[in-house]
Amino acid sequence: MRLGRVARECARPSSSTGVVLVGLVVGTRFVPLPPEAELATVAGLGVGLSFGIGALLVRVPGVARVV
């Protein structure tokens, strides 16, 4: 199956998704929020941050080879 242009551009930055989401989950454990608010926070921030951080990481020469 061939990937489209958007899918190819999103494939490498998506590698940081797990690390960012785990970090956000651990970070929200210490904030007194109901579980629904934690879910909304992690889901809302997690997607944007993970792809943003991933896009920046693939541009760093040493990290780009690993990712």
Buried (B, 14 or more C-beta within 10 A) or exposed (E): EEEEEEEEEBEBBBBBBEEBBEBBBEEBEEEEEEEEEBEEBBEEBBBEBBBEBBBEBBEEEEEEEEE
